[in-house]
């Protein structure tokens, strides 16, 4: 089974987290996850190709912002909230608050499964 | 006289601010400015060439994070604290708090003037 790398909490760096959050698509993904909890990758209704969505989720995962869990052919994504809040208190809430005025990346649970990472 | 562009408060975007803050050098510059207030560009003791420092300060200026004031051959930099706090409440404090564990970019007031932007 494919093993996805997730950085240890102590190896999560502020600059990588800020970079991961500096893209509007990735901000939208995080905003949706903050509101809904864990979701499969195909839950996100974003105006990009599946391969691009995979890239964005990989960037968030490698920065330590999200955890990706494999179940069958699906990849489920969730925010590493405890790790974020421990490493950088208040940062995620401030970013999410600021992002609330951004574009509405509404979820679309009816879209077909793809299992991207 | 050279006119430097600064985005209007309403044109400051979260993604641009997060990107500008996602570099360790730029984070160091902002941390120093937060502690000391307005400083000339040559105040920052960073391990990069002057041209690279200019690039970093330009990135911060164009994102709306800092204001650059020209006086003679000097460029003075200050954080646009009111604009940041109005647009993204709590964000800068959260970033600065998280950055406090980062590398020490101590100021070096004795370094020669260069007037970079």
Interface residues (C-beta under 8 A of the other chain):
Chain A: X14 X15 X16 X18 X19 X21 X22 X23 X24 X27 X87 X88 X89 X90 X91 X93 X94 X95 X97 X98 X99 X102
Chain B: X14 X15 X16 X18 X19 X21 X22 X23 X24 X27 X87 X88 X89 X90 X91 X93 X94 X95 X97 X98 X99 X102
